[in-house]
Amino acid sequence: MAAVGTLAWAAQTGGQLRTADRLALLAQGIALQLRVLPAQLRAALGLGGSRPRHLDPADVHPPDTQTAREAEEHCRAVSPPYLVNHCLRTYLWGRLLAAEARLTLDHELFWVASLLHDLGLTDRYQTAPSTAPCFAVRGAEAARKLALRTGWSRERQDALAEAITLHLNVRVGLEHGTEAHLLNASTALDVTGLRFWDLQHGTAEAVVARVPRLALKRDLWTRWKAEADAHPSCRGHFLNRYLQFGYRVRASPFADG
């Protein structure tokens, strides 16, 4: 049986959760909380330290390729401003987390995944004909078409699509690829503040100054909840019901406005 969130799972289920998938997500949630608890406690006690940044946000720039440019153009064409900025910050967070962990990544692949990961939440792809009730699966289909049109190999198309389908999981390990791991981590950081405590002093302020959050907490939650309520068999609804996603969005350490 294919693991929840993978391309094979998406092909089998269209993004609808089976009982085993729900148990797997719960297990991911428990394991993640246990994993981050020590760092959360250190941060709460002011014991995080102040190590120098491995990468300055001002030094992060997008790759200059045809597919990278088309991905940004498409994101801006179909997404509201708060969602565009979320996608841009996703790339920034991912690059910073990669530098901190000394991870090597495919910058073009990660940029395209960051810019296109939430296509399924836009009006264009909510209303487009699709057999996939899960917005991450719809977004992956759309991203694959763009990558195919610009000449990516099937292997890179699959890596892009799988990173997007996986990003709704509670946690994505490095065994799924560096880009998939970082897409999951950086979207969670931007939306819920997960791993905020790992950021070096001034990093969050620098990222938000470069790419403002606008009203992300309000607007993304409104769009997310509508999508989740419309598809109760999918991961969005599961995260809301069992893992307090709405509370985590509203309680994130960022000040929107």
Stockholm file with secondary structure:
# STOCKHOLM 1.0

chainA/1-257         MAAVGTLAWAAQTGGQLRTADRLALLAQGIALQLRVLPAQLRAALGLGGSRPRHLDPADVHPPDTQTAREAEEHCRAVSPPYLVNHCLRTYLWGRLLAAEARLTLDHELFWVASLLHDLGLTDRYQTAPSTAPCFAVRGAEAARKLALRTGWSRERQDALAEAITLHLNVRVGLEHGTEAHLLNASTALDVTGLRFWDLQHGTAEAVVARVPRLALKRDLWTRWKAEADAHPSCRGHFLNRYLQFGYRVRASPFADG
#=GR chainA/1-257 SS CCCTTSHHHHHHHTTCCCHHHHHHHHHHHHHHHHHHHHHHHHHHTTCCCCCCCSSCGGGCCCCCSHHHHHHHHHHHHHSCHHHHHHHHHHHHHHHHHHHHHTCCCCHHHHHHHHHHTTGGGSHHHHHSCCSCCSHHHHHHHHHHHHHHHTTCCHHHHHHHHHHHHHTTSSCCCGGGCHHHHHHHHHHHHHHHCTTGGGSCTTHHHHHHHHSCCTTHHHHHHHHHHHHHHHCTTSHHHHHHHHHCHHHHHHTCSCCCC
#=GC SS_cons         CCCTTSHHHHHHHTTCCCHHHHHHHHHHHHHHHHHHHHHHHHHHTTCCCCCCCSSCGGGCCCCCSHHHHHHHHHHHHHSCHHHHHHHHHHHHHHHHHHHHHTCCCCHHHHHHHHHHTTGGGSHHHHHSCCSCCSHHHHHHHHHHHHHHHTTCCHHHHHHHHHHHHHTTSSCCCGGGCHHHHHHHHHHHHHHHCTTGGGSCTTHHHHHHHHSCCTTHHHHHHHHHHHHHHHCTTSHHHHHHHHHCHHHHHHTCSCCCC
//
